[in-house]
Amino acid sequence: MRKYFRLVILLVIASMLLSACGGDTAATPVPATATTAAVEATATTPAAADATSTTAPEAEATATTAQVAEATATMVKGEPSKEGVLTLWVQRLAVPAITAAGKEFTAKYNIPVSVQELEFGSIRDQLKTAGPAGEGPDIIAGAHDWLGELVTNGLLEPLDLGDKTASFDPVAIQAFTYEGKQYGLPYALEAIALLYNKDYVPTPPATWEELKATAKKLQDEGKVDQGFVLMQGDPYHSFPLWTGFGGYVFKQNPDGTYDPSDIGLDNAGGQKAIKEIDQMIKDGLLRKDITGQIGETLFVTGKSAMTVGGPWRLADMRKAGIKYGIAPLPTMDQQPKPFVGSQGFMVSAFGKNKDIAKAFLTEFMAAEGPMEQMYKADPRIPAWKSLQDKVAASSDPNDQDIAAFAKSAAVGMPMPAIPQMSSVWEDWTKAIVLVFQQQEEPGKAITDAANTIRGKLK
């Protein structure tokens, strides 16, 4: 009944708009100008070359205050929602697919669709000010870890997916669920995995001990500069060690929510994780001078055999022509769980076309065709389950790469979208850096970090 009710709403609105719209059925993409590059230059995602990554720890920000101010001054501003015109704010890669879907929607219901292209982080930032002022969109495309901030500030509408829920990957649904309510229609997932060079490692290691033994052998034989690369001061890429040895950031409740009062960075598993990093540095299996860029360069030039990374690394690996493989992270004391990020569509609480927006997402976008268009435009792990199966069964090498990352995401956990997560990155990063630089005993470093975080959250 919910489906038919929304379709009736659309048809009624469409009939009211026939004369007002003058038969204009074209979606209206609004491209970003050259000034968007100034904003993209300050992107803080682990995928430095890809401004649409969903997994950006705040601790990785490198832009100066002046750079941010300059970027903000030249930021492309999204057009506001207008009654009877469905307005979406989306990032560059999503524009072609959403524009095509918008044209189909307009042709069917005679409701104009305006697709506005904004820099990824700008979508969230502009919504925070433009939404309450009545100058925001009807729908935004963005990351699930925006929910804590956006929902608590009353900027998003709950979205009832009804029986369509079963068609989506459960991890993606969980990612866009906040305090028991669904707030987004997911279309993509991403997670890091083990990346390995098949010239050195024909078969990926199944266990962490096997990974270390393989790395040491390759180094001892002089075949690589570094057998395994893990970037220093990078909690996002280091997180699987915590989960692999029994640690966590916030305790996950049975319903998938997170308990910010229970911090596990320095529990027995967390202590074991950071002591493992410390011992690997002492054994020469990790190096204290490895930044993100150095680590990526070592791998694509064949000077390292194994590393960790996400789908954003594919373009560089393909361009370099190395024989790479992708596999789930090897087992430690237990199966390590990487952070999983999800991208999706969210309905603004201040849009002028809420019913149209919800119907567009639940009755139009939530289908195989539009989801496949999104995948082709921005190849990440599909959130639509049947499309995941289709990709996994494909013989296309590009699809196979995505399917390999999907296996890692399947055992992962959504990055906490709660506001308290923003208090974690800085101190966690500091602890890892101190250990990499051998400036502090690992147990003390992580205990001090966790206690500082607890103090912030009181």
C-alpha positions in Angstrom: 0.0 0.0 0.0 2.9 2.3 0.8 4.2 1.9 -2.7 0.9 2.6 -4.4 0.3 5.6 -2.1 3.5 7.2 -3.2 2.9 6.5 -6.8 -0.5 8.1 -6.5 1.2 11.2 -5.0 3.6 11.4 -7.9 0.8 11.1 -10.5 -1.3 13.8 -8.7 1.7 16.2 -8.5 2.6 15.4 -12.1 -0.9 16.3 -13.3 -0.7 19.6 -11.4 2.6 20.4 -12.9 1.8 19.7 -16.6 1.0 23.3 -17.5 3.5 24.9 -15.1 6.4 22.9 -16.4 5.6 23.5 -20.0 6.6 19.9 -20.9 10.2 20.4 -19.8 11.3 16.8 -19.2 15.1 17.2 -19.1 17.1 16.6 -16.0 19.4 19.5 -15.4 23.0 18.7 -14.5 24.9 21.7 -13.1 28.6 21.0 -13.6 31.2 22.2 -11.1 33.4 25.0 -12.4 37.2 25.0 -12.2 37.0 26.3 -8.7 36.0 22.8 -7.5 39.6 21.8 -7.9 40.5 24.1 -5.1 38.2 22.2 -2.8 39.2 18.8 -4.0 42.8 19.7 -3.2 42.0 19.8 0.5 40.3 16.4 0.5 41.2 14.3 3.5 40.1 10.9 2.4 42.5 7.9 2.5 41.9 7.8 -1.2 43.8 11.0 -1.8 43.1 10.8 -5.6 39.4 10.2 -5.1 37.3 12.8 -3.5 34.3 10.5 -3.2 35.7 8.0 -0.7 33.5 7.5 2.4 36.1 6.6 4.9 37.9 9.8 5.7 39.3 9.9 9.3 39.3 13.4 10.5 42.9 12.9 11.8 44.1 12.8 8.2 43.3 16.4 7.4 46.3 18.2 6.1 44.9 21.4 4.8 45.9 24.6 6.5 43.4 27.1 7.8 44.3 29.4 4.9 43.8 26.7 2.4 40.4 25.8 3.8 39.3 29.4 3.8 40.4 29.9 0.2 38.6 26.7 -0.9 35.5 27.8 0.9 35.5 31.2 -0.7 35.6 29.6 -4.2 33.2 26.7 -3.4 30.6 25.9 -5.9 27.2 26.6 -4.3 24.3 24.2 -4.8 21.0 25.5 -6.1 18.1 25.3 -3.6 15.1 23.1 -3.7 12.0 24.5 -5.5 8.5 23.3 -5.1 7.7 20.9 -7.9 11.3 20.5 -9.0 13.3 17.6 -7.5 16.8 18.9 -6.6 19.7 16.6 -5.9 23.2 17.6 -4.7 25.7 14.9 -5.8 29.5 14.5 -6.4 31.0 14.4 -9.8 31.1 10.6 -10.4 27.4 10.3 -9.6 26.2 13.0 -12.0 25.9 10.9 -15.2 23.9 8.1 -13.6 21.6 10.4 -11.6 21.1 12.6 -14.7 20.0 9.6 -16.7 17.7 8.4 -13.9 16.3 11.9 -13.6 15.4 12.0 -17.3 13.5 8.7 -17.0 11.7 9.9 -13.9 10.7 13.2 -15.7 9.5 11.3 -18.8 7.3 9.1 -16.6 5.9 11.7 -14.2 6.6 15.0 -15.8 8.4 16.2 -12.7 11.6 18.1 -13.5 14.8 16.9 -11.9 17.8 19.2 -11.2 21.1 17.5 -10.6 23.6 19.8 -9.0 27.3 18.8 -9.0 29.3 19.7 -5.8 32.6 18.7 -4.3 32.0 15.7 -2.0 32.6 17.2 1.4 30.9 20.5 0.3 27.6 18.6 0.0 27.6 18.0 3.8 29.0 21.4 4.7 26.6 23.4 2.6 23.6 21.3 3.8 24.3 22.3 7.4 23.8 26.0 6.7 21.7 26.0 3.6 19.1 23.4 4.8 17.8 25.3 7.8 17.8 28.5 5.7 15.5 26.9 3.2 18.2 26.9 0.5 19.2 23.3 0.5 18.3 20.4 -1.9 15.7 17.7 -1.6 18.2 14.8 -1.8 22.0 14.6 -1.2 24.4 11.8 -2.1 27.0 11.2 0.6 28.7 9.0 3.1 27.0 7.0 5.9 29.4 8.4 8.5 27.8 11.8 8.0 24.7 10.5 9.8 25.8 11.3 13.4 26.2 15.0 12.6 23.4 15.4 10.2 20.7 13.5 12.1 21.5 14.9 15.5 21.2 18.4 14.0 17.8 17.5 12.5 18.9 17.8 8.8 17.7 14.4 7.5 14.4 12.7 7.1 13.9 9.0 8.0 13.5 6.9 4.9 11.3 3.8 5.0 12.6 1.3 2.5 9.8 -1.3 3.3 10.2 -4.6 1.5 13.1 -3.2 -0.6 15.3 -3.5 2.5 15.9 -7.2 1.8 17.3 -6.3 -1.7 20.3 -4.4 -0.1 23.5 -5.7 1.5 22.8 -5.9 5.3 26.1 -4.1 6.1 24.9 -1.2 3.8 21.5 -1.1 5.6 23.2 -1.1 9.0 25.6 1.7 7.9 22.6 4.0 7.1 20.7 3.1 10.2 21.0 5.6 13.1 19.3 5.0 16.5 17.1 2.4 15.0 15.9 4.4 12.0 16.9 4.2 8.3 18.2 7.5 6.9 19.5 6.6 3.5 19.2 4.5 0.3 22.7 2.9 -0.1 24.2 2.3 -3.5 27.8 1.4 -2.8 30.2 0.0 -0.2 34.0 0.0 0.2 36.6 -1.5 2.5 40.3 -2.1 2.5 41.8 -5.5 1.7 45.2 -7.1 1.4 46.9 -6.1 -1.9 49.7 -8.4 -3.0 52.1 -8.6 -5.9 51.7 -12.0 -7.6 55.3 -12.0 -8.9 56.5 -12.2 -5.3 53.4 -13.8 -3.5 51.6 -16.2 -5.9 49.1 -17.1 -3.2 47.9 -14.7 -0.5 48.8 -15.6 3.1 46.0 -17.1 5.0 47.3 -16.1 8.5 49.1 -13.1 9.9 52.1 -15.3 10.9 52.4 -16.5 7.3 52.3 -12.9 6.1 55.2 -12.0 8.4 57.2 -15.0 7.4 56.7 -14.3 3.7 57.6 -10.6 4.1 60.8 -11.5 6.0 61.9 -14.1 3.5 61.5 -11.7 0.6 63.4 -9.0 2.4 66.2 -11.4 3.5 66.6 -12.5 -0.2 66.8 -8.9 -1.3 63.8 -9.2 -3.7 62.0 -6.2 -2.2 62.8 -3.2 -0.1 59.9 -4.0 2.2 57.9 -7.2 2.3 54.8 -5.6 3.8 53.9 -2.0 4.0 51.6 -0.4 6.6 51.5 3.4 6.8 52.6 4.9 10.1 50.1 7.1 12.0 47.1 5.7 10.1 44.4 4.3 12.3 42.0 3.6 9.4 44.4 1.2 7.7 45.6 -0.2 11.1 42.1 -0.9 12.5 42.1 -4.5 11.2 44.9 -5.3 13.7 42.7 -4.2 16.5 39.8 -6.3 15.5 42.0 -9.2 14.5 43.5 -9.4 18.0 40.2 -8.6 19.9 40.2 -4.8 20.2 37.7 -2.3 19.0 37.0 1.4 19.0 33.4 1.4 20.4 31.7 -1.8 21.5 29.2 -2.9 18.9 25.8 -3.9 20.4 23.9 -6.9 19.1 21.6 -4.6 17.0 24.7 -3.2 15.2 24.7 0.2 17.1 27.8 1.4 18.9 28.2 2.1 22.6 30.5 5.2 23.0 30.9 4.5 26.8 32.8 1.3 26.0 36.1 2.1 24.4 38.2 -1.0 23.5 41.3 0.6 21.9 43.4 -0.3 25.0 41.6 -3.5 26.1 43.7 -6.8 26.0 43.2 -7.1 22.2 44.0 -3.5 21.6 47.2 -3.8 23.7 48.1 -6.9 21.7 47.5 -5.0 18.4 49.8 -2.1 19.2 52.4 -4.3 20.7 52.4 -6.3 17.4 53.0 -3.1 15.5 55.9 -2.3 17.9 57.5 -5.8 17.5 57.2 -5.7 13.7 59.1 -2.3 13.7 61.8 -3.8 16.0 62.0 -6.8 13.6 62.3 -4.6 10.5 59.0 -5.8 9.1 57.5 -2.3 9.4 59.4 1.0 8.8 58.8 4.3 10.6 59.4 6.4 7.5 56.5 5.0 5.5 53.9 7.6 4.8 50.8 7.0 2.6 52.4 8.2 -0.6 55.7 6.4 0.0 53.9 3.2 0.7 51.8 3.5 -2.4 54.9 4.2 -4.5 56.8 1.2 -3.1 53.9 -1.1 -4.0 53.2 0.1 -7.6 57.0 0.1 -8.4 57.4 -3.5 -7.2 59.6 -2.5 -4.3 57.1 -4.0 -1.8 55.2 -7.2 -2.0 52.1 -6.7 0.2 50.1 -3.8 1.6 46.6 -2.8 2.5 44.3 -0.5 0.5 40.9 0.0 -1.0 39.3 0.3 -4.4 40.8 3.8 -4.8 44.1 2.1 -5.4 43.0 0.2 -8.5 43.7 3.0 -11.0 47.4 3.3 -10.0 48.0 -0.4 -9.8 46.5 -0.9 -13.3 48.5 2.0 -14.7 51.7 0.6 -13.2 51.1 -2.8 -14.9 52.0 -4.9 -11.9 50.4 -8.3 -11.4 48.4 -7.5 -8.3 46.0 -9.6 -6.3 43.3 -8.7 -3.8 42.3 -10.8 -0.8 40.7 -10.6 2.6 43.1 -9.6 5.4 44.8 -12.7 6.9 43.5 -14.2 10.1 45.1 -13.1 13.4 43.7 -14.3 16.7 40.4 -14.0 14.8 39.2 -12.7 11.5 40.1 -9.0 11.2 37.3 -6.7 10.4 38.1 -3.6 8.3 36.0 -0.5 8.5 33.3 -0.5 5.9 32.1 2.8 4.3 28.9 3.2 2.4 27.6 5.8 0.0 23.9 6.5 -0.5 21.2 9.0 -0.9 19.6 11.0 1.9 16.5 13.1 2.1 16.8 16.6 3.4 14.5 17.5 6.3 14.2 21.0 4.8 13.4 20.1 1.2 10.3 21.4 -0.4 9.4 18.0 -2.1 9.8 15.4 0.6 7.2 13.0 -0.7 8.5 13.2 -4.2 12.1 12.7 -3.0 11.2 9.6 -1.0 9.2 8.1 -3.9 12.1 8.8 -6.3 14.4 6.9 -4.1 12.3 4.0 -2.8 10.2 3.4 -5.9 12.5 4.5 -8.7 16.2 4.3 -7.7 15.8 1.1 -5.6 15.9 -1.1 -8.7 18.5 -3.1 -10.6 18.7 -0.7 -13.6 19.5 2.5 -11.7 21.8 0.7 -9.3 23.7 -0.7 -12.2 24.0 2.7 -13.7 25.5 4.0 -10.4 28.0 1.1 -10.4 29.1 1.8 -14.0 29.5 5.5 -13.2 31.4 4.9 -9.9 32.7 1.3 -9.7 32.6 0.4 -6.0 31.0 -2.6 -4.3 27.3 -2.5 -5.2 24.9 -2.3 -2.2 22.2 -3.9 -4.3 22.6 -7.7 -3.6 21.6 -9.1 -7.0 24.1 -6.7 -8.6 26.8 -7.9 -6.2 26.0 -11.4 -7.5 26.2 -10.3 -11.1 29.5 -8.6 -10.6 30.9 -11.7 -8.8 29.9 -13.9 -11.6 31.3 -11.6 -14.3 34.5 -12.6 -16.1 35.4 -8.9 -16.6 38.7 -8.2 -14.7 37.4 -4.9 -13.4 34.3 -6.6 -12.0 36.5 -9.3 -10.4 38.6 -6.7 -8.6 35.4 -5.2 -7.1 34.2 -8.7 -6.2 37.5 -9.3 -4.4 37.0 -6.1 -2.3 33.4 -7.2 -1.6 34.8 -10.3 0.1 36.7 -8.1 2.5 33.7 -5.8 3.1 31.5 -8.8 3.9 33.5 -9.5 7.1 33.9 -5.8 8.0 31.9 -3.5 10.2 30.5 -0.1 9.3 32.6 2.8 10.5 30.8 4.3 13.5 28.6 7.1 12.3 28.0 8.4 15.9 29.3 12.0 16.7 31.7 10.6 19.3 33.9 9.1 16.5 35.3 12.5 15.8 37.0 12.5 19.2 38.9 9.3 18.4 41.1 10.0 15.4 43.6 12.5 16.8 44.7 10.6 19.9 44.6 7.2 18.3 46.8 8.5 15.5 49.3 10.0 18.0 49.6 6.7 19.8 50.4 4.9 16.6 52.9 7.5 15.5 54.7 7.4 18.9 55.1 3.6 18.5 56.2 3.8 14.9 58.8 6.3 15.9 59.8 4.2 18.9 59.3 7.1 21.2 57.0 5.5 23.7 56.3 2.0 25.1 53.2 0.7 23.1 51.1 -0.2 26.1 51.4 3.3 27.6 50.9 5.0 24.3 47.5 3.4 23.6 46.3 3.5 27.2 47.1 7.3 27.4 45.2 7.8 24.1 42.2 5.8 25.2 42.0 7.6 28.5 42.2 11.0 26.8 39.4 10.0 24.5 37.3 8.8 27.5 37.9 12.2 29.1 36.6 14.0 26.0 33.5 11.9 25.9 32.5 12.5 29.6 
